Amino acid sequence: MPNFALSSEIPFSKRNLKYLTKKYLKKNNLRDWLRVVASGKDSYELGYFQIDIQDDENPLNSRR
């Protein structure tokens, strides 16, 4: 994933950045694929969700 840096001349909280990022991802239907993860005290990273689908855990394939 490409890296980018955000710098602001006015005080901008890390929490507000996370909120706006999540809002953007949801608006563009990316929230199910990407997540916002704190990578340090003053930084965030976008990461993919790790989805492992196995036949044993899939309720549609279970036999009763």
Backbone as a ProteinNet text record, in pm:
[ID]
protein_1_A
[PRIMARY]
MPNFALSSEIPFSKRNLKYLTKKYLKKNNLRDWLRVVASGKDSYELGYFQIDIQDDENPLNSRR
[TERTIARY]
82.8	0	87.9	49.2	130.7	124.6	234.1	240.8	212.8	154.5	136.9	144.9	179.9	191.8	94.7	34.5	-57.3	4	20.8	70.7	-29.4	-43.8	-143	-79.7	-120.1	-70.2	-152.2	-268.5	-351.9	-353.2	-381.8	-387.5	-492.5	-451.8	-538.7	-516.9	-619.9	-602.7	-596.4	-526.9	-514.4	-650.7	-729.8	-863.1	-952.4	-943.4	-1023.1	-980.6	-852.6	-803.5	-859.2	-859.9	-913	-1061.9	-1136.3	-1279.7	-1306.4	-1235.2	-1256.2	-1216	-1110.4	-1067.2	-1172.6	-1226.7	-1331.4	-1456.5	-1491	-1607.4	-1587	-1467.7	-1436.2	-1444.2	-1387.1	-1389.1	-1531.9	-1615.5	-1754.4	-1830.4	-1808.7	-1877.5	-1842.3	-1719.1	-1672.1	-1675.7	-1750.7	-1769	-1636.9	-1542	-1413.4	-1397.1	-1493.3	-1483.3	-1479.7	-1539	-1537.9	-1404.2	-1319.4	-1193	-1070.8	-1079.9	-966	-997.4	-894	-910.6	-801.3	-828.7	-734.4	-668.5	-534.7	-459.6	-355.8	-346.3	-243.3	-108.2	-15.3	117.6	220.7	183.3	272.9	195	266.9	200.2	134.5	191	136.9	111.1	80.2	57.6	-43.9	-105.5	-199.2	-156.5	-199.7	-179.9	-312.5	-329.1	-443.8	-399	-476.9	-442.9	-564.1	-537.8	-645.5	-691.7	-821.7	-870.8	-821.9	-782.7	-742.2	-863.1	-913.6	-1032	-990.7	-1001.9	-971.4	-1101.7	-1141.2	-1264.3	-1225.6	-1271.4	-1247.3	-1382	-1385.6	-1511.6	-1566.7	-1480.3	-1525.9	-1600.3	-1565.9	-1625.9	-1743.8	-1765.1	-1871.9	-2005	-2099.8	-2225.7	-2311.4	-2289.5	-2367.8	-2327.5	-2204.7	-2155.9	-2171	-2222.3	-2233.2	-2352.8	-2335	-2441.8	-2494.6	-2625.3	-2686.6	-2770.1
-116.9	0	124.1	225	346.4	420.1	483.5	562.2	708	776.4	920	980.2	1107.1	1178.3	1294.8	1317.2	1428.8	1524.2	1648	1748.8	1862.9	1919.6	2023.8	2141.1	2260.9	2380.1	2411.5	2350.8	2368	2236.5	2239.5	2114	2018.6	1894.7	1794.3	1664.7	1615.8	1497.7	1369.4	1273.3	1142.4	1073.8	1090.6	1030	1084.9	1215	1276.5	1223.9	1203.5	1147.5	1007.1	926	790.1	793.6	882.1	895.6	933.5	1032.8	1077.1	969.7	894.3	786.2	677.1	637.9	535.6	581.9	707.8	763.9	759.7	794.4	790.2	646.9	551.6	412.1	359.4	395.1	349.7	409.7	537.6	605.6	543.3	497.9	440.2	287.6	229.1	83.5	7.2	63.8	-2.4	-49.5	-17.5	-46.6	-196.6	-278.2	-422.9	-484.9	-411.6	-465.8	-407.9	-282.9	-215.7	-178.9	-174.6	-130.8	-32.2	50.3	151	97	88.1	30.1	130.7	148.7	236.9	167.2	230.4	171.9	236.5	342.6	412	513.5	586.9	685.2	796.8	828.7	938.9	900	772.4	730.7	616.6	606.7	499.9	435.7	312.1	242.2	184.3	171.6	100.1	-41.5	-137.3	-276.8	-352.4	-462.4	-547.4	-639.1	-670.5	-773	-907.2	-995.1	-1130	-1220.5	-1266.4	-1350.9	-1490	-1585.1	-1724.4	-1802.7	-1855	-1933	-2079.8	-2154.9	-2298.7	-2368.8	-2485.4	-2558.7	-2599	-2624.4	-2667.5	-2556.8	-2432.7	-2321.6	-2258.5	-2297.7	-2239.9	-2304.1	-2227.9	-2286.9	-2341.9	-2297.5	-2347.7	-2488.7	-2527.5	-2659.8	-2761.4	-2721.5	-2814.7	-2907.3	-3030.8	-3130.8	-3160.2	-3168.3	-3198.3	-3320.5
0	0	0	-76	-77.7	55.7	88.5	211.5	180.1	275.6	263.2	401.8	406.2	533.7	533.6	648.2	665.3	765.3	724.9	817.9	823	941.1	961.5	1035	996.9	1065.1	1189.4	1200.8	1319.6	1397.1	1525.6	1602.5	1544.6	1521.1	1460.6	1535.9	1600.7	1685.7	1603.6	1658.3	1595.9	1589.8	1693.3	1698.5	1587.5	1561.6	1455.3	1318.4	1298.8	1173.1	1152.4	1257.7	1247.5	1214.7	1280.1	1255.2	1109.5	1059.6	921.6	821	851.8	763.5	757.4	872.9	875.6	801.1	817.7	749.3	597.9	551.3	408.9	355.6	430.7	387	377.5	473.9	472.1	354.3	327.8	217.7	83.6	69	-56.7	-57.5	35.8	44.8	54	125.2	146.3	290	375.2	518.2	545.4	457.9	476.8	438.2	368	318.7	389	433.4	495.2	638.9	720.1	858.4	893.9	993.1	1039.8	1165.8	1164.2	1274.6	1322.3	1453.7	1509.6	1497.1	1428.4	1410.4	1501.4	1568.5	1659.6	1739.7	1821.1	1906.2	1825.9	1712.8	1633.2	1488.1	1463.9	1325.7	1317.1	1201.2	1168.2	1038.2	1017.8	892	847.5	717.7	663.8	633.5	678	653.5	603	533.7	485.8	597.9	600.4	691	640.2	731	693.4	708.2	595.6	595.3	550.7	641.9	611.5	614.4	500.5	493	483.4	581.1	582.2	580.4	520.1	509.3	645.5	743.3	875.3	948	923.1	995.4	921.3	799.3	719.7	758	813.2	857.8	743.5	621.6	509.6	469.9	503.5	467.1	579.3	693.1	804.8	785.1	826.1	815.5	953.9	965.8	1095.8	1087.1
[MASK]
++++++++++++++++++++++++++++++++++++++++++++++++++++++++++++++++

